[in-house]
Amino acid sequence: MIHWDSASQTHVGKVRKRNEDALLDRRPGSLWAVADGMGGHQNGALASRLIVEQLADLPLGSNLDQNQRRVRQALHQVNHRLTQDMTVCAGGPAPLSGSTVVAVLAQGRRALCLWAGDSRCYLWRQKKLYLLSRDHTLAQQLISNSNISASQAARHPNAQALTRAVGAHEVLRLDVSEFTLQPHDRLLLCSDGLYRSLSVRQLAQSLQLPTAQASVEQLFTLALQGPASDNLSAIVIRPTAATSPT
């Protein structure tokens, strides 16, 4: 049986007046999520909150595939609400309301990551950092489809524009990555405000700390030493083997 050591934190940063990020740290159900709202203060905060609230209320069992279907269904329901139920506001079209989402589900050693947008899932394993998700941004699309370098794509004026998000399109497309957890793995879910504030080396060094809480605190200490021009959110997850009763 696997137990979980996880810790989470969110911060408005140094520039924004409101935090549009939302977090879910649902250890008993082995579900974690980061949502980063977009579309202006009120609408972005609403979208990310709807995602987290919907996931928090899900009945989760011991079947990972069944749990994945429930998470997908919940996210599609939020997408429908954002794209259909809120199309009229004060007699006219409502302003954009949407959110990225990255979520991890786990059962035993088996785990999967689902996402839409540019919030990320990292895996730290054997002193190396791996990116399990792939950003749904114009920059990534240019890299994948136009065979240009990351530095060239980054120079595009709309490089960070999202190509997928909950609430952005009538049909929500989610990507999934499935993997097997090892005893000393660390997982990091975070919004773009956090990972854009830190180097890969800083991310990796923070995840090497002995507890999830220590890792989260280090991530935020480092990020807040910089400009922190966006909201910051992170969840660190560590699988730990349960001790057998004697």
Secondary structure, 3 states (H helix, E strand, C coil): CEEEEEEEEEECCCCCCCCCEEEEEECCCCEEEEEEEECCHHHHHHHHHHHHHHHHCCCCCCCHHHHHHHHHHHHHHHHHHHHHHCCEECCEECCCCEEEEEEEEEECCEEEEEEECCCEEEEEECCEEEECCCCCEHHHHHHHHHCCCHHHHHCCCCCCCECCCECCCCCCCCEEEEEECCCCCEEEEECHHHHCCCCHHHHHHHHCCCCHHHHHHHHHHHHCCCCCCCCEEEEEEEEEECCCCC
